[in-house]
């Protein structure tokens, strides 16, 4: 490993020291599975909303995907 990479890793560990130590203090009782699930849902909603031009549209898609918000009334009926 190059010295630059080692310095970068050391700096990152020093920056996040308290957060890393919190996991060890909890003795593994806390699981990050829920957060990973939300991240996966958010990524899939972002992929589905590819091509939308406005941020508000993507934001609305994320709210519906992650928050189970009701869909707005359609202006016409589908068969």
Secondary structure, 3 states (H helix, E strand, C coil): CCHHHHHHHHHHHHHCHHHHHHHHHCCCCCCCHHHHHHHHHHHHHHHHCCCCCCHHHHHHHHHHHHHCCCCCCCCCCCC
